[in-house]
Amino acid sequence: MSSVVVEPVTAQPVAAPPKKRRRRTPDLRRWISPLAILLLWQLASSTGVLPPDKLSSPWTVLQSAVELARTGELGEAFVVSLRRVAIGFVLGAVAGLVLGVISGLSKWGQALVDPPVQMLRTLPFLGLIPLFILWFGIGEEPKIALVTLGVAFPLYLNVHSGIRNTEPQLIEATTALGFTRAERLWHVILPSAVPQTLVGVRQSLGIAWLSLIVGEQVNADAGLGYLINNARDFLRTDVIVVGLVVYAILGLVTDALVRLLERKALRWRA
């Protein structure tokens, strides 16, 4: 009789199903304190504890915002202020990036660029408004120059720090691999500086809006600052609050856009 050899059957490993990425649900608890503040504010206004000449009620502010949007006054002021910030941010970002790269990559660049930048950085740049008015007049130039200065310094510091803090092990690895100076710069140093640079962009945007608020208080004939100044002359606290809320929303939106760019650009990080 012929014997039948039965070969053992090895179980094939079963691939684990891919894990589904959980979507982040918004934490509704973060809305508790803002809503409580709004309710207390409305209650204080309705009971007369907070008079309207000191601060209008949230409902009055909302009605004024709708009216300003309907007449187009708010939209025009929004466009003017946004244009000033955009121009000032581009000029300041170019200056901060160029100076930061020069100072971060070269010892001579650091010796020549860093001292004057640090000297100017310690000046209260908002106090330069009278000098800017003497130099540029009372038009758009002093407002844009103020935003440019506010943007340039934080971005310069973060770009310089990001380049200087590149890990030495990565530099040694590029040397061992025979990278040229240009390849080392493009593939290692600049990517290492991107996270710190994006932090500088977020800081610069916050200071840009702060600079614009101050700049638009000086001889402005258009923009959100002009809207606020005009409302102050007529004791319209509701319009003042509308302008401040728009400033805050613009700052939050621009910061959210930079954070979105940060998540897209830094997906390689854990």
Backbone as CSV, one residue per row, in Angstrom:
resi,resn,N_x,N_y,N_z,CA_x,CA_y,CA_z,C_x,C_y,C_z
1,MET,0.846,-1.198,0.000,0.000,0.000,0.000,0.877,1.242,0.000
2,SER,0.446,2.174,-0.817,1.215,3.441,-0.886,0.746,4.381,0.193
3,SER,1.735,4.918,0.844,1.409,5.844,1.947,1.220,7.246,1.400
4,VAL,0.244,7.918,1.907,-0.064,9.292,1.496,0.538,10.248,2.512
5,VAL,1.369,11.117,1.999,2.016,12.104,2.886,1.175,13.363,2.894
6,VAL,0.754,13.729,4.028,-0.064,14.955,4.173,0.843,16.082,4.660
7,GLU,0.971,17.071,3.824,1.816,18.207,4.211,1.040,19.137,5.131
8,PRO,1.695,19.599,6.164,0.995,20.510,7.089,0.676,21.827,6.393
9,VAL,-0.495,22.306,6.670,-0.947,23.571,6.082,-0.590,24.699,7.037
10,THR,0.196,25.619,6.530,0.576,26.767,7.362,-0.438,27.877,7.189
11,ALA,-0.842,28.403,8.284,-1.843,29.479,8.233,-1.211,30.757,7.709
12,GLN,-1.868,31.343,6.727,-1.376,32.602,6.176,-1.732,33.755,7.120
13,PRO,-0.772,34.627,7.348,-1.081,35.748,8.238,-2.135,36.651,7.613
14,VAL,-3.081,37.008,8.419,-4.173,37.874,7.968,-3.793,39.324,8.273
15,ALA,-3.831,40.123,7.221,-3.474,41.531,7.404,-4.526,42.228,8.252
16,ALA,-4.039,42.984,9.180,-4.951,43.727,10.046,-5.624,44.838,9.251
17,PRO,-6.886,45.047,9.484,-7.571,46.123,8.743,-6.962,47.477,9.100
18,PRO,-6.880,48.364,8.123,-6.290,49.671,8.422,-7.104,50.427,9.457
19,LYS,-6.387,51.050,10.344,-7.059,51.805,11.387,-7.644,53.082,10.805
20,LYS,-8.872,53.304,11.147,-9.516,54.519,10.695,-9.066,55.704,11.555
21,ARG,-8.710,56.760,10.878,-8.273,57.944,11.590,-9.487,58.646,12.196
22,ARG,-9.413,58.837,13.479,-10.529,59.478,14.154,-10.566,60.968,13.835
23,ARG,-11.728,61.416,13.537,-11.887,62.842,13.294,-12.026,63.578,14.614
24,ARG,-11.359,64.685,14.677,-11.428,65.483,15.890,-12.764,66.213,15.950
25,THR,-13.471,65.984,17.015,-14.733,66.685,17.206,-14.470,67.942,18.030
26,PRO,-15.109,69.034,17.689,-14.877,70.265,18.440,-15.313,70.130,19.890
27,ASP,-14.523,70.689,20.755,-14.823,70.649,22.181,-15.801,71.774,22.494
28,LEU,-17.051,71.395,22.705,-18.084,72.404,22.947,-17.902,73.110,24.283
29,ARG,-17.105,72.537,25.173,-16.895,73.198,26.465,-16.179,74.531,26.319
30,ARG,-15.462,74.718,25.226,-14.749,75.971,25.008,-15.700,77.129,24.750
31,TRP,-16.953,76.833,24.427,-17.921,77.882,24.158,-18.654,78.339,25.427
32,ILE,-18.442,77.627,26.525,-19.200,77.952,27.739,-18.852,79.350,28.250
33,SER,-17.570,79.631,28.423,-17.189,80.925,28.992,-17.486,82.099,28.054
34,PRO,-17.244,82.002,26.714,-17.630,83.134,25.866,-19.130,83.420,25.890
35,LEU,-19.958,82.358,25.849,-21.396,82.574,25.893,-21.831,83.154,27.233
36,ALA,-21.185,82.711,28.312,-21.515,83.267,29.632,-21.160,84.755,29.702
37,ILE,-20.030,85.127,29.108,-19.649,86.546,29.097,-20.655,87.362,28.304
38,LEU,-21.106,86.845,27.153,-22.102,87.555,26.348,-23.418,87.709,27.105
39,LEU,-23.843,86.657,27.798,-25.091,86.733,28.561,-24.986,87.739,29.698
40,LEU,-23.867,87.733,30.405,-23.683,88.702,31.495,-23.623,90.125,30.948
41,TRP,-22.963,90.273,29.810,-22.884,91.591,29.169,-24.276,92.094,28.785
42,GLN,-25.081,91.227,28.164,-26.432,91.610,27.769,-27.292,91.901,28.993
43,LEU,-27.136,91.111,30.027,-27.908,91.318,31.251,-27.552,92.643,31.905
44,ALA,-26.244,92.949,31.960,-25.824,94.217,32.555,-26.336,95.409,31.749
45,SER,-26.378,95.278,30.428,-26.887,96.366,29.593,-28.399,96.513,29.728
46,SER,-29.107,95.394,29.812,-30.568,95.452,29.899,-31.036,96.014,31.227
47,THR,-30.316,95.759,32.302,-30.709,96.245,33.623,-30.197,97.647,33.925
48,GLY,-29.413,98.227,33.016,-28.914,99.571,33.236,-27.624,99.653,34.025
49,VAL,-27.101,98.498,34.440,-25.826,98.510,35.164,-24.707,99.013,34.258
50,LEU,-24.778,98.662,32.985,-23.792,99.090,31.997,-24.471,100.065,31.032
51,PRO,-24.258,101.368,31.202,-24.943,102.344,30.347,-24.430,102.278,28.910
52,PRO,-25.297,102.619,27.941,-24.889,102.504,26.533,-23.791,103.475,26.128
53,ASP,-23.636,104.601,26.845,-22.558,105.519,26.482,-21.197,104.992,26.907
54,LYS,-21.190,103.978,27.773,-19.941,103.317,28.156,-19.668,102.095,27.288
55,LEU,-20.695,101.289,27.091,-20.558,100.104,26.248,-21.943,99.634,25.841
56,SER,-22.176,99.560,24.548,-23.476,99.115,24.043,-23.661,97.621,24.280
57,SER,-24.913,97.202,24.260,-25.238,95.794,24.486,-24.846,94.954,23.272
58,PRO,-24.665,93.652,23.460,-24.333,92.796,22.314,-25.392,92.843,21.209
59,TRP,-26.665,92.938,21.583,-27.714,93.003,20.573,-27.597,94.273,19.745
60,THR,-27.303,95.400,20.404,-27.116,96.660,19.679,-25.895,96.586,18.772
61,VAL,-24.842,95.965,19.244,-23.642,95.802,18.425,-23.946,94.966,17.189
62,LEU,-24.709,93.891,17.370,-25.071,93.043,16.233,-25.921,93.811,15.224
63,GLN,-26.881,94.595,15.714,-27.710,95.384,14.813,-26.874,96.408,14.043
64,SER,-25.919,97.039,14.720,-25.059,98.015,14.049,-24.182,97.344,13.002
65,ALA,-23.691,96.139,13.312,-22.869,95.422,12.340,-23.672,95.092,11.089
66,VAL,-24.911,94.656,11.266,-25.767,94.343,10.115,-26.033,95.600,9.299
67,GLU,-26.282,96.723,9.972,-26.551,97.971,9.266,-25.323,98.458,8.503
68,LEU,-24.152,98.380,9.133,-22.925,98.798,8.451,-22.620,97.902,7.251
69,ALA,-22.893,96.613,7.390,-22.684,95.713,6.257,-23.693,95.991,5.140
70,ARG,-24.914,96.322,5.507,-25.943,96.586,4.495,-25.631,97.841,3.688
71,THR,-25.130,98.878,4.363,-24.800,100.120,3.660,-23.483,100.036,2.897
72,GLY,-22.681,99.009,3.151,-21.401,98.862,2.462,-20.247,99.560,3.142
73,GLU,-20.520,100.282,4.219,-19.462,101.021,4.913,-18.454,100.080,5.547
74,LEU,-18.951,99.003,6.134,-18.056,98.041,6.766,-17.210,97.310,5.731
75,GLY,-17.802,96.975,4.604,-17.049,96.283,3.553,-15.935,97.136,2.987
76,GLU,-16.199,98.415,2.761,-15.161,99.310,2.251,-14.013,99.446,3.250
77,ALA,-14.358,99.628,4.524,-13.315,99.748,5.547,-12.510,98.461,5.655
78,PHE,-13.173,97.322,5.544,-12.507,96.019,5.599,-11.487,95.874,4.473
79,VAL,-11.863,96.240,3.261,-10.974,96.096,2.106,-9.752,96.997,2.256
80,VAL,-9.956,98.231,2.719,-8.832,99.165,2.879,-7.842,98.648,3.916
81,SER,-8.343,98.206,5.058,-7.445,97.703,6.109,-6.738,96.431,5.680
82,LEU,-7.451,95.554,4.982,-6.835,94.310,4.515,-5.724,94.598,3.511
83,ARG,-5.926,95.585,2.647,-4.887,95.936,1.683,-3.652,96.479,2.381
84,ARG,-3.827,97.301,3.397,-2.683,97.838,4.131,-1.887,96.733,4.813
85,VAL,-2.590,95.797,5.433,-1.892,94.696,6.100,-1.181,93.816,5.090
86,ALA,-1.816,93.553,3.954,-1.214,92.682,2.942,0.076,93.286,2.411
87,ILE,0.049,94.581,2.071,1.257,95.220,1.549,2.350,95.255,2.606
88,GLY,1.995,95.661,3.820,2.990,95.718,4.886,3.548,94.359,5.239
89,PHE,2.682,93.320,5.210,3.167,91.978,5.536,4.134,91.469,4.480
90,VAL,3.831,91.686,3.204,4.727,91.215,2.140,6.085,91.903,2.260
91,LEU,6.088,93.221,2.445,7.360,93.944,2.562,8.135,93.492,3.796
92,GLY,7.457,93.371,4.921,8.132,92.943,6.145,8.621,91.508,6.073
93,ALA,7.824,90.629,5.435,8.233,89.228,5.319,9.460,89.080,4.441
94,VAL,9.504,89.815,3.327,10.681,89.759,2.459,11.918,90.248,3.210
95,ALA,11.782,91.374,3.911,12.922,91.905,4.665,13.363,90.942,5.760
96,GLY,12.408,90.405,6.518,12.766,89.486,7.601,13.395,88.202,7.104
97,LEU,12.850,87.645,6.006,13.404,86.403,5.464,14.815,86.604,4.911
98,VAL,14.992,87.661,4.127,16.310,87.894,3.514,17.363,88.157,4.592
99,LEU,17.061,89.036,5.531,18.034,89.339,6.586,18.283,88.127,7.475
100,GLY,17.224,87.350,7.769,17.400,86.166,8.598,18.263,85.114,7.937
101,VAL,18.083,84.915,6.620,18.901,83.934,5.895,20.353,84.390,5.821
102,ILE,20.570,85.668,5.522,21.942,86.178,5.448,22.641,86.056,6.797
103,SER,21.945,86.441,7.855,22.548,86.387,9.180,22.714,84.961,9.689
104,GLY,21.806,84.063,9.289,21.876,82.698,9.790,22.890,81.829,9.080
105,LEU,23.153,82.122,7.801,24.034,81.254,7.023,25.495,81.671,7.060
106,SER,25.766,82.907,7.388,27.128,83.413,7.284,27.553,84.081,8.590
107,LYS,28.777,83.810,9.014,29.305,84.496,10.189,29.496,85.980,9.925
108,TRP,29.945,86.309,8.714,30.054,87.716,8.348,28.679,88.369,8.284
109,GLY,27.719,87.628,7.777,26.361,88.164,7.734,25.817,88.425,9.123
110,GLN,26.074,87.500,10.044,25.624,87.711,11.416,26.328,88.903,12.050
111,ALA,27.617,89.047,11.772,28.370,90.154,12.367,27.922,91.505,11.829
112,LEU,27.493,91.552,10.569,27.124,92.825,9.955,25.632,93.133,10.071
113,VAL,24.779,92.103,10.012,23.339,92.326,9.972,22.714,92.306,11.354
114,ASP,23.140,91.358,12.195,22.449,91.158,13.468,22.531,92.365,14.412
115,PRO,23.690,93.029,14.589,23.725,94.153,15.543,22.751,95.277,15.233
116,PRO,22.697,95.809,13.993,21.719,96.879,13.754,20.274,96.414,13.868
117,VAL,19.995,95.162,13.466,18.625,94.666,13.590,18.234,94.568,15.058
118,GLN,19.140,94.084,15.894,18.832,93.988,17.323,18.663,95.367,17.949
119,MET,19.443,96.334,17.497,19.288,97.699,18.014,17.921,98.263,17.645
120,LEU,17.516,98.081,16.386,16.213,98.587,15.961,15.074,97.817,16.625
121,ARG,15.295,96.539,16.877,14.235,95.716,17.469,13.884,96.176,18.873
122,THR,14.861,96.700,19.599,14.602,97.130,20.968,13.854,98.458,21.038
123,LEU,13.764,99.167,19.914,13.015,100.421,19.913,11.519,100.130,19.957
124,PRO,10.747,100.936,20.685,9.281,100.794,20.614,8.782,101.315,19.275
125,PHE,8.582,100.394,18.318,8.324,100.838,16.944,7.017,101.607,16.827
126,LEU,6.088,101.402,17.764,4.860,102.190,17.727,5.131,103.656,18.066
127,GLY,6.254,103.911,18.743,6.622,105.286,19.037,7.284,105.998,17.878
128,LEU,7.477,105.272,16.765,8.082,105.884,15.586,7.060,106.594,14.697
129,ILE,5.804,106.599,15.102,4.763,107.214,14.269,5.059,108.681,13.971
130,PRO,5.428,109.517,14.961,5.729,110.919,14.615,6.849,111.049,13.592
131,LEU,7.870,110.201,13.711,8.969,110.256,12.750,8.519,109.807,11.367
132,PHE,7.685,108.780,11.316,7.165,108.317,10.030,6.296,109.381,9.367
133,ILE,5.532,110.122,10.164,4.708,111.194,9.590,5.595,112.279,8.998
134,LEU,6.713,112.587,9.680,7.636,113.579,9.127,8.298,113.080,7.850
135,TRP,8.598,111.797,7.793,9.263,111.241,6.619,8.306,111.029,5.451
136,PHE,7.142,110.421,5.732,6.256,109.960,4.664,4.973,110.767,4.520
137,GLY,4.709,111.689,5.452,3.454,112.416,5.394,2.364,111.674,6.148
138,ILE,1.109,112.007,5.833,-0.022,111.423,6.559,-0.848,110.505,5.658
139,GLY,-0.264,110.026,4.582,-0.987,109.146,3.670,-0.902,107.692,4.098
140,GLU,-0.797,106.823,3.114,-0.745,105.386,3.374,0.621,104.929,3.849
141,GLU,1.671,105.654,3.472,3.034,105.175,3.717,3.348,104.936,5.190
142,PRO,3.033,105.866,6.132,3.385,105.585,7.534,2.662,104.376,8.100
143,LYS,1.432,104.136,7.681,0.683,102.978,8.178,1.312,101.689,7.670
144,ILE,1.657,101.662,6.382,2.283,100.460,5.818,3.674,100.247,6.413
145,ALA,4.418,101.335,6.619,5.753,101.214,7.209,5.675,100.652,8.618
146,LEU,4.654,101.042,9.368,4.499,100.539,10.729,4.220,99.041,10.726
147,VAL,3.363,98.601,9.817,3.077,97.168,9.698,4.325,96.408,9.249
148,THR,5.083,96.997,8.325,6.301,96.349,7.822,7.296,96.107,8.949
149,LEU,7.511,97.104,9.789,8.429,96.932,10.915,7.923,95.873,11.889
150,GLY,6.622,95.895,12.163,6.070,94.912,13.085,6.202,93.488,12.591
151,VAL,6.197,93.304,11.281,6.310,91.964,10.703,7.763,91.512,10.617
152,ALA,8.667,92.419,10.270,10.039,92.036,9.934,10.794,91.452,11.125
153,PHE,10.684,92.063,12.292,11.529,91.651,13.417,11.217,90.242,13.931
154,PRO,9.952,89.870,14.204,9.712,88.491,14.664,10.117,87.452,13.631
155,LEU,9.874,87.764,12.355,10.230,86.800,11.317,11.744,86.653,11.202
156,TYR,12.465,87.751,11.305,13.931,87.690,11.271,14.460,86.810,12.405
157,LEU,13.970,87.025,13.621,14.463,86.265,14.764,14.204,84.770,14.603
158,ASN,13.037,84.415,14.117,12.699,82.993,14.000,13.439,82.332,12.843
159,VAL,13.612,83.034,11.722,14.381,82.458,10.615,15.835,82.264,11.037
160,HIS,16.410,83.269,11.659,17.798,83.170,12.126,17.949,82.017,13.111
161,SER,17.018,81.914,14.070,17.102,80.836,15.058,16.902,79.469,14.421
162,GLY,15.965,79.361,13.463,15.736,78.079,12.807,16.941,77.587,12.036
163,ILE,17.645,78.503,11.362,18.835,78.101,10.603,19.968,77.732,11.542
164,ARG,20.173,78.529,12.579,21.284,78.287,13.500,21.090,77.028,14.335
165,ASN,19.854,76.604,14.541,19.578,75.444,15.385,19.427,74.152,14.593
166,THR,19.894,74.142,13.353,19.907,72.893,12.594,20.783,71.859,13.312
167,GLU,20.304,70.627,13.406,21.016,69.605,14.172,22.397,69.337,13.563
168,PRO,23.438,69.365,14.384,24.790,69.107,13.855,24.940,67.719,13.233
169,GLN,24.189,66.717,13.746,24.282,65.373,13.187,23.862,65.355,11.714
170,LEU,22.853,66.179,11.381,22.419,66.230,9.981,23.491,66.873,9.099
171,ILE,24.149,67.883,9.631,25.230,68.518,8.866,26.368,67.527,8.643
172,GLU,26.707,66.756,9.693,27.769,65.761,9.554,27.383,64.677,8.550
173,ALA,26.100,64.293,8.550,25.656,63.261,7.603,25.770,63.755,6.165
174,THR,25.424,65.008,5.920,25.541,65.542,4.555,27.002,65.625,4.126
175,THR,27.893,65.910,5.074,29.322,65.936,4.742,29.821,64.543,4.366
176,ALA,29.358,63.539,5.151,29.777,62.167,4.854,29.207,61.680,3.523
177,LEU,28.028,62.164,3.156,27.403,61.750,1.900,27.907,62.538,0.705
178,GLY,28.747,63.514,0.943,29.331,64.266,-0.153,28.426,65.335,-0.730
179,PHE,27.519,65.868,0.085,26.639,66.921,-0.413,27.449,68.186,-0.682
180,THR,27.059,68.891,-1.715,27.641,70.214,-1.938,27.000,71.211,-0.975
181,ARG,27.563,72.419,-0.925,27.017,73.433,-0.032,25.574,73.784,-0.421
182,ALA,25.315,73.856,-1.727,23.960,74.166,-2.177,22.992,73.037,-1.826
183,GLU,23.412,71.776,-1.996,22.545,70.648,-1.654,22.290,70.588,-0.150
184,ARG,23.315,70.876,0.640,23.141,70.882,2.082,22.143,71.973,2.494
185,LEU,22.254,73.120,1.855,21.343,74.226,2.164,19.907,73.874,1.779
186,TRP,19.728,73.302,0.587,18.388,73.071,0.061,17.692,71.884,0.723
187,HIS,18.449,70.819,1.027,17.838,69.589,1.514,17.835,69.465,3.039
188,VAL,18.649,70.239,3.749,18.754,70.054,5.193,18.483,71.353,5.955
189,ILE,19.254,72.383,5.655,19.193,73.585,6.492,17.857,74.309,6.354
190,LEU,17.444,74.585,5.127,16.183,75.310,4.939,14.970,74.504,5.421
191,PRO,14.861,73.196,5.119,13.730,72.450,5.697,13.736,72.428,7.222
192,SER,14.926,72.398,7.828,14.983,72.411,9.290,14.492,73.726,9.867
193,ALA,14.611,74.798,9.095,14.195,76.110,9.581,12.720,76.395,9.335
194,VAL,12.035,75.540,8.585,10.628,75.814,8.243,9.722,75.884,9.469
195,PRO,9.788,74.933,10.443,8.890,75.042,11.605,9.048,76.349,12.361
196,GLN,10.287,76.754,12.612,10.518,78.004,13.332,10.071,79.203,12.502
197,THR,10.232,79.115,11.196,9.800,80.219,10.331,8.293,80.395,10.373
198,LEU,7.542,79.292,10.385,6.090,79.393,10.441,5.622,79.951,11.779
199,VAL,6.351,79.646,12.845,6.052,80.290,14.129,6.237,81.799,14.020
200,GLY,7.311,82.202,13.341,7.537,83.626,13.131,6.454,84.278,12.302
201,VAL,5.916,83.542,11.316,4.827,84.081,10.492,3.590,84.328,11.343
202,ARG,3.275,83.391,12.231,2.113,83.574,13.106,2.299,84.767,14.026
203,GLN,3.481,84.893,14.605,3.744,86.043,15.459,3.681,87.348,14.666
204,SER,4.211,87.337,13.469,4.240,88.549,12.646,2.834,88.992,12.261
205,LEU,1.966,88.041,11.957,0.602,88.402,11.601,-0.133,89.040,12.776
206,GLY,0.084,88.517,13.972,-0.543,89.121,15.142,-0.074,90.549,15.363
207,ILE,1.237,90.769,15.231,1.771,92.119,15.415,1.357,93.024,14.265
208,ALA,1.154,92.466,13.073,0.721,93.273,11.923,-0.633,93.912,12.192
209,TRP,-1.574,93.136,12.721,-2.892,93.705,13.009,-2.814,94.711,14.144
210,LEU,-1.978,94.443,15.148,-1.792,95.416,16.225,-1.213,96.716,15.689
211,SER,-0.229,96.616,14.810,0.372,97.810,14.216,-0.647,98.583,13.387
212,LEU,-1.501,97.852,12.671,-2.501,98.534,11.845,-3.511,99.279,12.707
213,ILE,-3.919,98.672,13.824,-4.865,99.349,14.709,-4.300,100.686,15.160
214,VAL,-3.034,100.687,15.560,-2.413,101.934,16.023,-2.225,102.900,14.855
215,GLY,-1.762,102.387,13.716,-1.498,103.253,12.569,-2.752,103.912,12.029
216,GLU,-3.867,103.186,12.071,-5.098,103.752,11.516,-5.766,104.750,12.458
217,GLN,-5.230,104.910,13.647,-5.747,105.941,14.540,-5.185,107.320,14.216
218,VAL,-4.200,107.375,13.326,-3.505,108.624,13.026,-3.898,109.090,11.629
219,ASN,-4.729,110.117,11.558,-5.058,110.791,10.293,-5.514,109.834,9.202
220,ALA,-6.310,108.856,9.567,-6.831,107.927,8.568,-8.144,108.475,8.014
221,ASP,-8.341,108.346,6.706,-9.586,108.774,6.087,-10.379,107.601,5.538
222,ALA,-9.921,106.376,5.801,-10.609,105.164,5.382,-10.046,104.008,6.190
223,GLY,-10.799,102.916,6.224,-10.344,101.745,6.949,-11.092,101.562,8.262
224,LEU,-10.808,100.461,8.920,-11.477,100.162,10.183,-11.098,101.165,11.264
225,GLY,-9.846,101.624,11.259,-9.431,102.616,12.240,-10.188,103.921,12.081
226,TYR,-10.397,104.333,10.844,-11.184,105.543,10.589,-12.624,105.358,11.062
227,LEU,-13.175,104.166,10.837,-14.526,103.864,11.292,-14.627,103.982,12.815
228,ILE,-13.618,103.483,13.508,-13.614,103.539,14.971,-13.443,104.973,15.454
229,ASN,-12.548,105.725,14.842,-12.340,107.118,15.248,-13.590,107.961,15.023
230,ASN,-14.230,107.759,13.897,-15.453,108.496,13.606,-16.551,108.158,14.610
231,ALA,-16.643,106.888,14.976,-17.639,106.484,15.970,-17.315,107.061,17.344
232,ARG,-16.051,107.203,17.668,-15.667,107.798,18.954,-16.139,109.244,19.059
233,ASP,-16.018,109.979,17.961,-16.436,111.382,17.985,-17.926,111.524,18.234
234,PHE,-18.713,110.529,17.829,-20.165,110.579,18.009,-20.638,109.672,19.149
235,LEU,-19.700,109.198,19.980,-20.012,108.356,21.135,-20.772,107.093,20.737
236,ARG,-20.432,106.523,19.578,-21.069,105.293,19.095,-20.234,104.101,19.542
237,THR,-20.433,103.685,20.782,-19.657,102.545,21.282,-19.994,101.261,20.546
238,ASP,-21.211,101.178,19.983,-21.577,99.973,19.246,-20.721,99.816,17.993
239,VAL,-20.484,100.919,17.271,-19.659,100.856,16.066,-18.200,100.589,16.434
240,ILE,-17.742,101.157,17.553,-16.367,100.895,18.008,-16.168,99.398,18.256
241,VAL,-17.137,98.782,18.933,-17.031,97.341,19.216,-17.082,96.536,17.923
242,VAL,-17.897,96.961,16.959,-17.944,96.266,15.673,-16.571,96.278,15.003
243,GLY,-15.919,97.454,14.990,-14.592,97.533,14.396,-13.581,96.650,15.104
244,LEU,-13.625,96.634,16.436,-12.691,95.802,17.193,-12.945,94.316,16.953
245,VAL,-14.223,93.941,16.839,-14.545,92.533,16.578,-14.044,92.115,15.200
246,VAL,-14.171,93.001,14.210,-13.674,92.682,12.871,-12.152,92.513,12.894
247,TYR,-11.459,93.400,13.615,-10.013,93.237,13.776,-9.690,91.858,14.360
248,ALA,-10.417,91.481,15.421,-10.156,90.196,16.075,-10.427,89.023,15.138
249,ILE,-11.524,89.098,14.379,-11.853,88.015,13.450,-10.787,87.889,12.367
250,LEU,-10.329,89.024,11.846,-9.280,88.979,10.827,-8.004,88.346,11.384
251,GLY,-7.650,88.700,12.611,-6.471,88.094,13.219,-6.621,86.597,13.407
252,LEU,-7.796,86.155,13.855,-8.025,84.723,14.048,-8.020,83.967,12.725
253,VAL,-8.611,84.555,11.694,-8.672,83.884,10.395,-7.279,83.728,9.800
254,THR,-6.485,84.795,9.822,-5.131,84.703,9.275,-4.278,83.714,10.067
255,ASP,-4.448,83.684,11.389,-3.698,82.716,12.192,-4.126,81.292,11.865
256,ALA,-5.423,81.082,11.646,-5.900,79.748,11.282,-5.356,79.315,9.925
257,LEU,-5.242,80.247,8.988,-4.683,79.905,7.682,-3.218,79.493,7.802
258,VAL,-2.461,80.179,8.650,-1.052,79.815,8.834,-0.950,78.451,9.515
259,ARG,-1.820,78.167,10.472,-1.797,76.855,11.125,-2.159,75.747,10.144
260,LEU,-3.083,76.031,9.232,-3.407,75.050,8.192,-2.207,74.817,7.283
261,LEU,-1.527,75.890,6.904,-0.316,75.746,6.096,0.748,74.969,6.859
262,GLU,0.831,75.189,8.153,1.816,74.477,8.972,1.534,72.980,8.990
263,ARG,0.267,72.607,9.109,-0.071,71.174,9.098,0.233,70.540,7.750
264,LYS,0.008,71.271,6.657,0.275,70.730,5.330,1.773,70.629,5.060
265,ALA,2.518,71.676,5.468,3.949,71.709,5.162,4.773,70.816,6.068
266,LEU,4.265,70.517,7.259,5.048,69.751,8.231,4.409,68.394,8.510
267,ARG,3.855,67.778,7.477,3.269,66.453,7.653,4.304,65.386,7.943
268,TRP,5.579,65.697,7.626,6.631,64.721,7.896,6.963,64.612,9.363
269,ARG,6.507,65.575,10.172,6.764,65.484,11.608,5.735,64.561,12.257
270,ALA,6.162,63.915,13.339,5.229,63.036,14.059,4.164,63.871,14.718
